[in-house]
Amino acid sequence: HVKDTVGAGDAFYSLAMLAVASHASIDLATLLANIAGAIKTNVVGNAQPIGKVDLLKFLETVLNV
């Protein structure tokens, strides 16, 4: 249920660079970045940032599937 794609790429690149800067593996950096982009598509415009809790809940869901 995509609401808006504005900012999804920005969220992807932001989280990818944060993960790489913290010496995470490329696989983990890519996973986190994709999750950030996916979460951002559920927010209209840039109304709210991606929170740590949202990211961890989504990650938990993905890992449990």
PDB file of N, CA, C, O and CB in Angstrom:
ATOM      1  N   HIS A   1       0.840  -1.185   0.000  1.00  0.00           N
ATOM      2  CA  HIS A   1       0.000   0.000   0.000  1.00  0.00           C
ATOM      3  C   HIS A   1       0.883   1.247   0.000  1.00  0.00           C
ATOM      4  O   HIS A   1       1.044   1.902   1.030  1.00  0.00           O
ATOM      5  CB  HIS A   1      -0.954  -0.001   1.220  1.00  0.00           C
ATOM      6  N   VAL A   2       1.441   1.562  -1.135  1.00  0.00           N
ATOM      7  CA  VAL A   2       2.318   2.725  -1.263  1.00  0.00           C
ATOM      8  C   VAL A   2       1.472   3.984  -1.277  1.00  0.00           C
ATOM      9  O   VAL A   2       0.539   4.110  -2.070  1.00  0.00           O
ATOM     10  CB  VAL A   2       3.189   2.634  -2.546  1.00  0.00           C
ATOM     11  N   LYS A   3       1.806   4.917  -0.393  1.00  0.00           N
ATOM     12  CA  LYS A   3       1.099   6.191  -0.319  1.00  0.00           C
ATOM     13  C   LYS A   3       1.830   7.271  -1.115  1.00  0.00           C
ATOM     14  O   LYS A   3       1.205   8.060  -1.824  1.00  0.00           O
ATOM     15  CB  LYS A   3       0.939   6.628   1.142  1.00  0.00           C
ATOM     16  N   ASP A   4       3.163   7.299  -0.991  1.00  0.00           N
ATOM     17  CA  ASP A   4       3.939   8.350  -1.633  1.00  0.00           C
ATOM     18  C   ASP A   4       5.400   7.904  -1.683  1.00  0.00           C
ATOM     19  O   ASP A   4       5.935   7.423  -0.684  1.00  0.00           O
ATOM     20  CB  ASP A   4       3.787   9.713  -0.875  1.00  0.00           C
ATOM     21  N   THR A   5       6.044   8.060  -2.834  1.00  0.00           N
ATOM     22  CA  THR A   5       7.438   7.633  -2.958  1.00  0.00           C
ATOM     23  C   THR A   5       8.435   8.767  -2.733  1.00  0.00           C
ATOM     24  O   THR A   5       9.644   8.548  -2.797  1.00  0.00           O
ATOM     25  CB  THR A   5       7.665   7.032  -4.320  1.00  0.00           C
ATOM     26  N   VAL A   6       7.944   9.967  -2.473  1.00  0.00           N
ATOM     27  CA  VAL A   6       8.835  11.103  -2.240  1.00  0.00           C
ATOM     28  C   VAL A   6       9.667  10.839  -0.991  1.00  0.00           C
ATOM     29  O   VAL A   6       9.118  10.586   0.081  1.00  0.00           O
ATOM     30  CB  VAL A   6       8.027  12.426  -2.095  1.00  0.00           C
ATOM     31  N   GLY A   7      10.955  10.897  -1.121  1.00  0.00           N
ATOM     32  CA  GLY A   7      11.847  10.715   0.023  1.00  0.00           C
ATOM     33  C   GLY A   7      12.313   9.288   0.232  1.00  0.00           C
ATOM     34  O   GLY A   7      13.175   9.052   1.079  1.00  0.00           O
ATOM     35  N   ALA A   8      11.779   8.326  -0.506  1.00  0.00           N
ATOM     36  CA  ALA A   8      12.187   6.930  -0.318  1.00  0.00           C
ATOM     37  C   ALA A   8      13.655   6.726  -0.702  1.00  0.00           C
ATOM     38  O   ALA A   8      14.390   6.031  -0.002  1.00  0.00           O
ATOM     39  CB  ALA A   8      11.290   5.995  -1.148  1.00  0.00           C
ATOM     40  N   GLY A   9      14.069   7.319  -1.790  1.00  0.00           N
ATOM     41  CA  GLY A   9      15.474   7.217  -2.202  1.00  0.00           C
ATOM     42  C   GLY A   9      16.403   7.905  -1.226  1.00  0.00           C
ATOM     43  O   GLY A   9      17.489   7.405  -0.934  1.00  0.00           O
ATOM     44  N   ASP A  10      15.980   9.045  -0.725  1.00  0.00           N
ATOM     45  CA  ASP A  10      16.783   9.763   0.274  1.00  0.00           C
ATOM     46  C   ASP A  10      16.945   8.932   1.536  1.00  0.00           C
ATOM     47  O   ASP A  10      18.034   8.863   2.106  1.00  0.00           O
ATOM     48  CB  ASP A  10      16.138  11.117   0.615  1.00  0.00           C
ATOM     49  N   ALA A  11      15.860   8.299   1.972  1.00  0.00           N
ATOM     50  CA  ALA A  11      15.915   7.442   3.156  1.00  0.00           C
ATOM     51  C   ALA A  11      16.844   6.256   2.907  1.00  0.00           C
ATOM     52  O   ALA A  11      17.629   5.877   3.777  1.00  0.00           O
ATOM     53  CB  ALA A  11      14.502   6.947   3.536  1.00  0.00           C
ATOM     54  N   PHE A  12      16.747   5.674   1.708  1.00  0.00           N
ATOM     55  CA  PHE A  12      17.614   4.542   1.351  1.00  0.00           C
ATOM     56  C   PHE A  12      19.081   4.941   1.458  1.00  0.00           C
ATOM     57  O   PHE A  12      19.858   4.283   2.150  1.00  0.00           O
ATOM     58  CB  PHE A  12      17.301   4.044  -0.080  1.00  0.00           C
ATOM     59  N   TYR A  13      19.458   6.017   0.774  1.00  0.00           N
ATOM     60  CA  TYR A  13      20.865   6.430   0.760  1.00  0.00           C
ATOM     61  C   TYR A  13      21.347   6.872   2.143  1.00  0.00           C
ATOM     62  O   TYR A  13      22.492   6.609   2.513  1.00  0.00           O
ATOM     63  CB  TYR A  13      21.068   7.563  -0.241  1.00  0.00           C
ATOM     64  N   SER A  14      20.499   7.525   2.890  1.00  0.00           N
ATOM     65  CA  SER A  14      20.890   7.980   4.226  1.00  0.00           C
ATOM     66  C   SER A  14      21.216   6.800   5.129  1.00  0.00           C
ATOM     67  O   SER A  14      22.248   6.791   5.799  1.00  0.00           O
ATOM     68  CB  SER A  14      19.777   8.827   4.851  1.00  0.00           C
ATOM     69  N   LEU A  15      20.344   5.815   5.147  1.00  0.00           N
ATOM     70  CA  LEU A  15      20.580   4.667   6.024  1.00  0.00           C
ATOM     71  C   LEU A  15      21.725   3.798   5.515  1.00  0.00           C
ATOM     72  O   LEU A  15      22.470   3.226   6.311  1.00  0.00           O
ATOM     73  CB  LEU A  15      19.311   3.830   6.151  1.00  0.00           C
ATOM     74  N   ALA A  16      21.869   3.696   4.202  1.00  0.00           N
ATOM     75  CA  ALA A  16      22.985   2.926   3.643  1.00  0.00           C
ATOM     76  C   ALA A  16      24.315   3.540   4.063  1.00  0.00           C
ATOM     77  O   ALA A  16      25.230   2.821   4.466  1.00  0.00           O
ATOM     78  CB  ALA A  16      22.887   2.863   2.104  1.00  0.00           C
ATOM     79  N   MET A  17      24.429   4.845   3.972  1.00  0.00           N
ATOM     80  CA  MET A  17      25.675   5.512   4.332  1.00  0.00           C
ATOM     81  C   MET A  17      25.952   5.437   5.833  1.00  0.00           C
ATOM     82  O   MET A  17      27.104   5.299   6.245  1.00  0.00           O
ATOM     83  CB  MET A  17      25.635   6.963   3.887  1.00  0.00           C
ATOM     84  N   LEU A  18      24.898   5.528   6.651  1.00  0.00           N
ATOM     85  CA  LEU A  18      25.091   5.383   8.098  1.00  0.00           C
ATOM     86  C   LEU A  18      25.586   3.983   8.445  1.00  0.00           C
ATOM     87  O   LEU A  18      26.469   3.822   9.288  1.00  0.00           O
ATOM     88  CB  LEU A  18      23.782   5.679   8.848  1.00  0.00           C
ATOM     89  N   ALA A  19      25.020   2.979   7.798  1.00  0.00           N
ATOM     90  CA  ALA A  19      25.435   1.600   8.059  1.00  0.00           C
ATOM     91  C   ALA A  19      26.877   1.364   7.604  1.00  0.00           C
ATOM     92  O   ALA A  19      27.659   0.737   8.318  1.00  0.00           O
ATOM     93  CB  ALA A  19      24.490   0.614   7.353  1.00  0.00           C
ATOM     94  N   VAL A  20      27.221   1.859   6.439  1.00  0.00           N
ATOM     95  CA  VAL A  20      28.582   1.698   5.930  1.00  0.00           C
ATOM     96  C   VAL A  20      29.577   2.459   6.815  1.00  0.00           C
ATOM     97  O   VAL A  20      30.671   1.966   7.090  1.00  0.00           O
ATOM     98  CB  VAL A  20      28.674   2.191   4.467  1.00  0.00           C
ATOM     99  N   ALA A  21      29.200   3.637   7.251  1.00  0.00           N
ATOM    100  CA  ALA A  21      30.082   4.424   8.114  1.00  0.00           C
ATOM    101  C   ALA A  21      30.322   3.749   9.460  1.00  0.00           C
ATOM    102  O   ALA A  21      31.352   3.970  10.097  1.00  0.00           O
ATOM    103  CB  ALA A  21      29.496   5.808   8.333  1.00  0.00           C
ATOM    104  N   SER A  22      29.364   2.920   9.892  1.00  0.00           N
ATOM    105  CA  SER A  22      29.542   2.208  11.160  1.00  0.00           C
ATOM    106  C   SER A  22      30.143   0.823  10.935  1.00  0.00           C
ATOM    107  O   SER A  22      30.109  -0.025  11.827  1.00  0.00           O
ATOM    108  CB  SER A  22      28.201   2.085  11.895  1.00  0.00           C
ATOM    109  N   HIS A  23      30.693   0.598   9.745  1.00  0.00           N
ATOM    110  CA  HIS A  23      31.411  -0.632   9.384  1.00  0.00           C
ATOM    111  C   HIS A  23      30.521  -1.870   9.360  1.00  0.00           C
ATOM    112  O   HIS A  23      30.990  -2.978   9.621  1.00  0.00           O
ATOM    113  CB  HIS A  23      32.544  -0.858  10.348  1.00  0.00           C
ATOM    114  N   ALA A  24      29.256  -1.689   9.051  1.00  0.00           N
ATOM    115  CA  ALA A  24      28.350  -2.835   8.870  1.00  0.00           C
ATOM    116  C   ALA A  24      28.673  -3.505   7.536  1.00  0.00           C
ATOM    117  O   ALA A  24      29.227  -2.875   6.636  1.00  0.00           O
ATOM    118  CB  ALA A  24      26.841  -2.385   8.918  1.00  0.00           C
ATOM    119  N   SER A  25      28.330  -4.761   7.419  1.00  0.00           N
ATOM    120  CA  SER A  25      28.565  -5.467   6.157  1.00  0.00           C
ATOM    121  C   SER A  25      27.687  -4.860   5.069  1.00  0.00           C
ATOM    122  O   SER A  25      26.680  -4.214   5.362  1.00  0.00           O
ATOM    123  CB  SER A  25      28.279  -6.990   6.308  1.00  0.00           C
ATOM    124  N   ILE A  26      28.067  -5.067   3.833  1.00  0.00           N
ATOM    125  CA  ILE A  26      27.300  -4.520   2.717  1.00  0.00           C
ATOM    126  C   ILE A  26      25.907  -5.138   2.672  1.00  0.00           C
ATOM    127  O   ILE A  26      24.948  -4.473   2.282  1.00  0.00           O
ATOM    128  CB  ILE A  26      28.034  -4.761   1.388  1.00  0.00           C
ATOM    129  N   ASP A  27      25.787  -6.403   3.068  1.00  0.00           N
ATOM    130  CA  ASP A  27      24.475  -7.056   3.089  1.00  0.00           C
ATOM    131  C   ASP A  27      23.555  -6.419   4.126  1.00  0.00           C
ATOM    132  O   ASP A  27      22.387  -6.155   3.842  1.00  0.00           O
ATOM    133  CB  ASP A  27      24.629  -8.553   3.377  1.00  0.00           C
ATOM    134  N   LEU A  28      24.074  -6.173   5.318  1.00  0.00           N
ATOM    135  CA  LEU A  28      23.275  -5.543   6.362  1.00  0.00           C
ATOM    136  C   LEU A  28      22.928  -4.109   5.990  1.00  0.00           C
ATOM    137  O   LEU A  28      21.803  -3.662   6.215  1.00  0.00           O
ATOM    138  CB  LEU A  28      24.018  -5.575   7.697  1.00  0.00           C
ATOM    139  N   ALA A  29      23.888  -3.387   5.421  1.00  0.00           N
ATOM    140  CA  ALA A  29      23.636  -2.006   5.001  1.00  0.00           C
ATOM    141  C   ALA A  29      22.531  -1.950   3.954  1.00  0.00           C
ATOM    142  O   ALA A  29      21.659  -1.083   4.008  1.00  0.00           O
ATOM    143  CB  ALA A  29      24.919  -1.368   4.447  1.00  0.00           C
ATOM    144  N   THR A  30      22.571  -2.875   3.004  1.00  0.00           N
ATOM    145  CA  THR A  30      21.548  -2.916   1.955  1.00  0.00           C
ATOM    146  C   THR A  30      20.185  -3.273   2.521  1.00  0.00           C
ATOM    147  O   THR A  30      19.179  -2.676   2.136  1.00  0.00           O
ATOM    148  CB  THR A  30      21.935  -3.917   0.872  1.00  0.00           C
ATOM    149  N   LEU A  31      20.139  -4.246   3.435  1.00  0.00           N
ATOM    150  CA  LEU A  31      18.873  -4.635   4.055  1.00  0.00           C
ATOM    151  C   LEU A  31      18.261  -3.461   4.812  1.00  0.00           C
ATOM    152  O   LEU A  31      17.080  -3.161   4.637  1.00  0.00           O
ATOM    153  CB  LEU A  31      19.081  -5.829   5.002  1.00  0.00           C
ATOM    154  N   LEU A  32      19.050  -2.798   5.647  1.00  0.00           N
ATOM    155  CA  LEU A  32      18.535  -1.669   6.414  1.00  0.00           C
ATOM    156  C   LEU A  32      18.092  -0.523   5.511  1.00  0.00           C
ATOM    157  O   LEU A  32      17.074   0.120   5.767  1.00  0.00           O
ATOM    158  CB  LEU A  32      19.587  -1.177   7.390  1.00  0.00           C
ATOM    159  N   ALA A  33      18.854  -0.274   4.463  1.00  0.00           N
ATOM    160  CA  ALA A  33      18.509   0.804   3.542  1.00  0.00           C
ATOM    161  C   ALA A  33      17.204   0.504   2.808  1.00  0.00           C
ATOM    162  O   ALA A  33      16.371   1.393   2.635  1.00  0.00           O
ATOM    163  CB  ALA A  33      19.642   1.028   2.536  1.00  0.00           C
ATOM    164  N   ASN A  34      17.025  -0.727   2.381  1.00  0.00           N
ATOM    165  CA  ASN A  34      15.776  -1.101   1.712  1.00  0.00           C
ATOM    166  C   ASN A  34      14.585  -1.002   2.653  1.00  0.00           C
ATOM    167  O   ASN A  34      13.500  -0.592   2.239  1.00  0.00           O
ATOM    168  CB  ASN A  34      15.876  -2.517   1.154  1.00  0.00           C
ATOM    169  N   ILE A  35      14.773  -1.370   3.899  1.00  0.00           N
ATOM    170  CA  ILE A  35      13.700  -1.243   4.883  1.00  0.00           C
ATOM    171  C   ILE A  35      13.337   0.226   5.078  1.00  0.00           C
ATOM    172  O   ILE A  35      12.158   0.573   5.152  1.00  0.00           O
ATOM    173  CB  ILE A  35      14.114  -1.879   6.228  1.00  0.00           C
ATOM    174  N   ALA A  36      14.342   1.082   5.161  1.00  0.00           N
ATOM    175  CA  ALA A  36      14.078   2.515   5.321  1.00  0.00           C
ATOM    176  C   ALA A  36      13.286   3.063   4.137  1.00  0.00           C
ATOM    177  O   ALA A  36      12.343   3.833   4.322  1.00  0.00           O
ATOM    178  CB  ALA A  36      15.396   3.288   5.475  1.00  0.00           C
ATOM    179  N   GLY A  37      13.665   2.670   2.931  1.00  0.00           N
ATOM    180  CA  GLY A  37      12.929   3.110   1.741  1.00  0.00           C
ATOM    181  C   GLY A  37      11.499   2.614   1.742  1.00  0.00           C
ATOM    182  O   GLY A  37      10.579   3.344   1.374  1.00  0.00           O
ATOM    183  N   ALA A  38      11.313   1.370   2.157  1.00  0.00           N
ATOM    184  CA  ALA A  38       9.962   0.798   2.202  1.00  0.00           C
ATOM    185  C   ALA A  38       9.090   1.507   3.231  1.00  0.00           C
ATOM    186  O   ALA A  38       7.921   1.790   2.969  1.00  0.00           O
ATOM    187  CB  ALA A  38      10.028  -0.698   2.522  1.00  0.00           C
ATOM    188  N   ILE A  39       9.649   1.791   4.387  1.00  0.00           N
ATOM    189  CA  ILE A  39       8.890   2.495   5.430  1.00  0.00           C
ATOM    190  C   ILE A  39       8.496   3.888   4.934  1.00  0.00           C
ATOM    191  O   ILE A  39       7.381   4.352   5.177  1.00  0.00           O
ATOM    192  CB  ILE A  39       9.720   2.601   6.744  1.00  0.00           C
ATOM    193  N   LYS A  40       9.402   4.532   4.254  1.00  0.00           N
ATOM    194  CA  LYS A  40       9.159   5.898   3.787  1.00  0.00           C
ATOM    195  C   LYS A  40       8.035   5.973   2.754  1.00  0.00           C
ATOM    196  O   LYS A  40       7.395   7.017   2.619  1.00  0.00           O
ATOM    197  CB  LYS A  40      10.431   6.474   3.195  1.00  0.00           C
ATOM    198  N   THR A  41       7.786   4.896   2.030  1.00  0.00           N
ATOM    199  CA  THR A  41       6.703   4.923   1.046  1.00  0.00           C
ATOM    200  C   THR A  41       5.324   4.936   1.703  1.00  0.00           C
ATOM    201  O   THR A  41       4.322   5.172   1.029  1.00  0.00           O
ATOM    202  CB  THR A  41       6.815   3.726   0.119  1.00  0.00           C
ATOM    203  N   ASN A  42       5.266   4.690   2.993  1.00  0.00           N
ATOM    204  CA  ASN A  42       3.997   4.728   3.723  1.00  0.00           C
ATOM    205  C   ASN A  42       3.736   6.064   4.391  1.00  0.00           C
ATOM    206  O   ASN A  42       2.766   6.208   5.135  1.00  0.00           O
ATOM    207  CB  ASN A  42       3.971   3.644   4.759  1.00  0.00           C
ATOM    208  N   VAL A  43       4.595   7.047   4.133  1.00  0.00           N
ATOM    209  CA  VAL A  43       4.453   8.382   4.704  1.00  0.00           C
ATOM    210  C   VAL A  43       4.242   9.367   3.560  1.00  0.00           C
ATOM    211  O   VAL A  43       4.998   9.362   2.590  1.00  0.00           O
ATOM    212  CB  VAL A  43       5.705   8.773   5.564  1.00  0.00           C
ATOM    213  N   VAL A  44       3.239  10.194   3.666  1.00  0.00           N
ATOM    214  CA  VAL A  44       2.972  11.194   2.630  1.00  0.00           C
ATOM    215  C   VAL A  44       3.969  12.338   2.787  1.00  0.00           C
ATOM    216  O   VAL A  44       4.057  12.973   3.838  1.00  0.00           O
ATOM    217  CB  VAL A  44       1.500  11.721   2.715  1.00  0.00           C
ATOM    218  N   GLY A  45       4.718  12.584   1.709  1.00  0.00           N
ATOM    219  CA  GLY A  45       5.719  13.644   1.740  1.00  0.00           C
ATOM    220  C   GLY A  45       6.814  13.336   2.746  1.00  0.00           C
ATOM    221  O   GLY A  45       7.246  12.192   2.891  1.00  0.00           O
ATOM    222  N   ASN A  46       7.249  14.367   3.428  1.00  0.00           N
ATOM    223  CA  ASN A  46       8.250  14.202   4.477  1.00  0.00           C
ATOM    224  C   ASN A  46       7.643  14.570   5.823  1.00  0.00           C
ATOM    225  O   ASN A  46       8.272  15.253   6.632  1.00  0.00           O
ATOM    226  CB  ASN A  46       9.501  15.065   4.189  1.00  0.00           C
ATOM    227  N   ALA A  47       6.418  14.114   6.058  1.00  0.00           N
ATOM    228  CA  ALA A  47       5.663  14.482   7.254  1.00  0.00           C
ATOM    229  C   ALA A  47       6.306  13.988   8.539  1.00  0.00           C
ATOM    230  O   ALA A  47       6.227  14.661   9.567  1.00  0.00           O
ATOM    231  CB  ALA A  47       4.266  13.945   7.160  1.00  0.00           C
ATOM    232  N   GLN A  48       6.942  12.823   8.496  1.00  0.00           N
ATOM    233  CA  GLN A  48       7.564  12.306   9.706  1.00  0.00           C
ATOM    234  C   GLN A  48       8.814  11.512   9.345  1.00  0.00           C
ATOM    235  O   GLN A  48       8.877  10.885   8.288  1.00  0.00           O
ATOM    236  CB  GLN A  48       6.574  11.429  10.500  1.00  0.00           C
ATOM    237  N   PRO A  49       9.807  11.543  10.230  1.00  0.00           N
ATOM    238  CA  PRO A  49      11.031  10.782   9.958  1.00  0.00           C
ATOM    239  C   PRO A  49      10.837   9.296  10.269  1.00  0.00           C
ATOM    240  O   PRO A  49       9.848   8.904  10.888  1.00  0.00           O
ATOM    241  CB  PRO A  49      12.204  11.343  10.783  1.00  0.00           C
ATOM    242  N   ILE A  50      11.777   8.492   9.838  1.00  0.00           N
ATOM    243  CA  ILE A  50      11.757   7.068  10.151  1.00  0.00           C
ATOM    244  C   ILE A  50      12.358   6.905  11.539  1.00  0.00           C
ATOM    245  O   ILE A  50      13.486   7.327  11.792  1.00  0.00           O
ATOM    246  CB  ILE A  50      12.543   6.223   9.079  1.00  0.00           C
ATOM    247  N   GLY A  51      11.605   6.296  12.423  1.00  0.00           N
ATOM    248  CA  GLY A  51      12.075   6.096  13.790  1.00  0.00           C
ATOM    249  C   GLY A  51      12.751   4.751  13.980  1.00  0.00           C
ATOM    250  O   GLY A  51      12.551   3.817  13.202  1.00  0.00           O
ATOM    251  N   LYS A  52      13.549   4.674  15.023  1.00  0.00           N
ATOM    252  CA  LYS A  52      14.260   3.441  15.340  1.00  0.00           C
ATOM    253  C   LYS A  52      13.286   2.292  15.593  1.00  0.00           C
ATOM    254  O   LYS A  52      13.512   1.168  15.144  1.00  0.00           O
ATOM    255  CB  LYS A  52      15.160   3.646  16.558  1.00  0.00           C
ATOM    256  N   VAL A  53      12.206   2.578  16.313  1.00  0.00           N
ATOM    257  CA  VAL A  53      11.221   1.540  16.637  1.00  0.00           C
ATOM    258  C   VAL A  53      10.572   1.001  15.369  1.00  0.00           C
ATOM    259  O   VAL A  53      10.411  -0.210  15.220  1.00  0.00           O
ATOM    260  CB  VAL A  53      10.144   2.091  17.591  1.00  0.00           C
ATOM    261  N   ASP A  54      10.198   1.896  14.452  1.00  0.00           N
ATOM    262  CA  ASP A  54       9.595   1.469  13.185  1.00  0.00           C
ATOM    263  C   ASP A  54      10.559   0.589  12.390  1.00  0.00           C
ATOM    264  O   ASP A  54      10.165  -0.437  11.836  1.00  0.00           O
ATOM    265  CB  ASP A  54       9.184   2.692  12.346  1.00  0.00           C
ATOM    266  N   LEU A  55      11.819   1.001  12.342  1.00  0.00           N
ATOM    267  CA  LEU A  55      12.826   0.247  11.608  1.00  0.00           C
ATOM    268  C   LEU A  55      13.014  -1.142  12.212  1.00  0.00           C
ATOM    269  O   LEU A  55      13.079  -2.130  11.480  1.00  0.00           O
ATOM    270  CB  LEU A  55      14.157   1.006  11.597  1.00  0.00           C
ATOM    271  N   LEU A  56      13.103  -1.226  13.526  1.00  0.00           N
ATOM    272  CA  LEU A  56      13.310  -2.517  14.178  1.00  0.00           C
ATOM    273  C   LEU A  56      12.099  -3.433  14.054  1.00  0.00           C
ATOM    274  O   LEU A  56      12.255  -4.645  13.902  1.00  0.00           O
ATOM    275  CB  LEU A  56      13.641  -2.310  15.639  1.00  0.00           C
ATOM    276  N   LYS A  57      10.886  -2.869  14.117  1.00  0.00           N
ATOM    277  CA  LYS A  57       9.681  -3.685  13.943  1.00  0.00           C
ATOM    278  C   LYS A  57       9.621  -4.268  12.538  1.00  0.00           C
ATOM    279  O   LYS A  57       9.297  -5.443  12.366  1.00  0.00           O
ATOM    280  CB  LYS A  57       8.420  -2.853  14.223  1.00  0.00           C
ATOM    281  N   PHE A  58       9.931  -3.454  11.533  1.00  0.00           N
ATOM    282  CA  PHE A  58       9.921  -3.915  10.153  1.00  0.00           C
ATOM    283  C   PHE A  58      10.991  -4.987   9.954  1.00  0.00           C
ATOM    284  O   PHE A  58      10.745  -5.999   9.297  1.00  0.00           O
ATOM    285  CB  PHE A  58      10.145  -2.737   9.183  1.00  0.00           C
ATOM    286  N   LEU A  59      12.172  -4.767  10.519  1.00  0.00           N
ATOM    287  CA  LEU A  59      13.256  -5.731  10.415  1.00  0.00           C
ATOM    288  C   LEU A  59      12.865  -7.056  11.061  1.00  0.00           C
ATOM    289  O   LEU A  59      13.142  -8.123  10.511  1.00  0.00           O
ATOM    290  CB  LEU A  59      14.526  -5.179  11.064  1.00  0.00           C
ATOM    291  N   GLU A  60      12.230  -6.992  12.209  1.00  0.00           N
ATOM    292  CA  GLU A  60      11.774  -8.205  12.880  1.00  0.00           C
ATOM    293  C   GLU A  60      10.753  -8.964  12.019  1.00  0.00           C
ATOM    294  O   GLU A  60      10.791 -10.192  11.934  1.00  0.00           O
ATOM    295  CB  GLU A  60      11.163  -7.855  14.246  1.00  0.00           C
ATOM    296  N   THR A  61       9.855  -8.226  11.394  1.00  0.00           N
ATOM    297  CA  THR A  61       8.859  -8.845  10.514  1.00  0.00           C
ATOM    298  C   THR A  61       9.527  -9.526   9.336  1.00  0.00           C
ATOM    299  O   THR A  61       9.174 -10.652   8.985  1.00  0.00           O
ATOM    300  CB  THR A  61       7.856  -7.801  10.016  1.00  0.00           C
ATOM    301  N   VAL A  62      10.477  -8.861   8.729  1.00  0.00           N
ATOM    302  CA  VAL A  62      11.176  -9.414   7.567  1.00  0.00           C
ATOM    303  C   VAL A  62      11.951 -10.672   7.966  1.00  0.00           C
ATOM    304  O   VAL A  62      11.945 -11.657   7.228  1.00  0.00           O
ATOM    305  CB  VAL A  62      12.135  -8.360   6.954  1.00  0.00           C
ATOM    306  N   LEU A  63      12.605 -10.652   9.101  1.00  0.00           N
ATOM    307  CA  LEU A  63      13.403 -11.792   9.524  1.00  0.00           C
ATOM    308  C   LEU A  63      12.551 -12.972   9.969  1.00  0.00           C
ATOM    309  O   LEU A  63      13.021 -14.110   9.952  1.00  0.00           O
ATOM    310  CB  LEU A  63      14.320 -11.386  10.639  1.00  0.00           C
ATOM    311  N   ASN A  64      11.317 -12.724  10.363  1.00  0.00           N
ATOM    312  CA  ASN A  64      10.437 -13.802  10.792  1.00  0.00           C
ATOM    313  C   ASN A  64       9.674 -14.464   9.654  1.00  0.00           C
ATOM    314  O   ASN A  64       9.018 -15.485   9.858  1.00  0.00           O
ATOM    315  CB  ASN A  64       9.468 -13.283  11.790  1.00  0.00           C
ATOM    316  N   VAL A  65       9.755 -13.894   8.468  1.00  0.00           N
ATOM    317  CA  VAL A  65       9.004 -14.445   7.329  1.00  0.00           C
ATOM    318  C   VAL A  65       9.755 -15.611   6.737  1.00  0.00           C
ATOM    319  O   VAL A  65       9.294 -16.215   5.769  1.00  0.00           O
ATOM    320  CB  VAL A  65       8.756 -13.371   6.251  1.00  0.00           C
TER     321      VAL A  65
END
